[in-house]
Amino acid sequence: MIALPLAADPVGQFTEFTVPTAGSEPASIAAGPDGNLWFTESASVANNIGRITPDGTFTEFLIPTPNSKPARIAAGPDGNVWFTENQGNKIGRITPSGTITEFTIPTAHSLPAGIVAGPDGNLWFTESAGSANKIGRITPSGTFTEFTIPTPDSDPAGIAAGPDGNLWFVEHIGNNIGRITPSGTFTEFTIPTALSDPTGIAKGSDGNLWFTESANAGNNIGRITPSGTFTEFPIPTSDSTPAQIAAGCDGNLWFAEESTSANNMGRITTAGTITEFPIPTASSEPTGVAAGPDNNMWFTELNANNVAKIGAGCVTPVFTGPAPAPAAVVVTPTFTG
């Protein structure tokens, strides 16, 4: 077939889609295995997992546990989508067709927050309550293991699979970046800026981990190498409250500036250059962000009740027309005897 370039939306171009349930407070978003985007509706009036196609068609699925306050969401290794129920104290699983199964976390009132697929074929999640203070692991069949973080009351939030085969997470109150091996061994690295309130974390195209520092004292995007070396990059807009962060198809990192006074989507290159894009809807409170199958960056607007996308400027080859004939194979005879 003939390869033709298919451009995503132009860099910085926004499109916003209003969630059908009013006041749903969309919080986190992830690309699913079905070519759609999946997101959490964290408000009690909604209590849904939402699905949106790349062209903007919504479907919503009610979570069985009332007032579960779904937090973050991730594609699993089993072809399903997994999410945390912050108030329900459960890990949820939803199939691409919308069937939800819930698994109760052994530690009560653990306040599960971040979740990610690990390199071991399991899901890993953070338990942010001070009484829990754990990293949890759940198999696709629903078996839990929990590991207590060395720093007490660390308030773990975002978690990501690292380039080194380990899991990396942020300690919102502990002011650390944590690393846990699949077997449960912890290492913690203290962030240079005190009281930085790290929130989101993601693996970058450069083989490092990138994270957001949401406090006014921080207001940085941080980078940590797998060996534990930090670099911090100040965000141009003050008090921007950067929330979640994700790697884009363009090789950069994209992050949401959650404060209503900022209201930007930010982009940072692996060299540390930051560009900010003002969101059309004022005071939208962008929170979650993910790379979409259409090579745009998708994000949630918690306060505006929108799911939106911004062009990242990537190009995907698509194939049209008849397949070319295979190249002729020339065989040279070999004589023996």
URZI-V411531 format. One record per helix or strand of 2 or more residues. SS is the DSSP state (2 for helix, 1 for strand). FROM is the first residue (numbers start at 1). TO is the last residue. If there is no record, write none. Layout:
# URZI-V411531
[[SS/FROM/TO] [SS/FROM/TO]]
This chain:
# URZI-V411531
[[1/2/7] [1/14/18] [1/26/31] [1/37/41] [1/48/52] [1/58/62] [1/70/75] [1/81/85] [1/90/94] [1/100/104] [1/112/117] [1/123/127] [1/134/138] [1/144/148] [1/156/161] [1/167/171] [1/176/180] [1/186/190] [1/198/203] [1/209/213] [1/220/224] [1/230/234] [1/242/247] [1/253/257] [1/264/268] [1/274/278] [1/286/291] [1/296/301] [1/306/311] [1/315/320]]
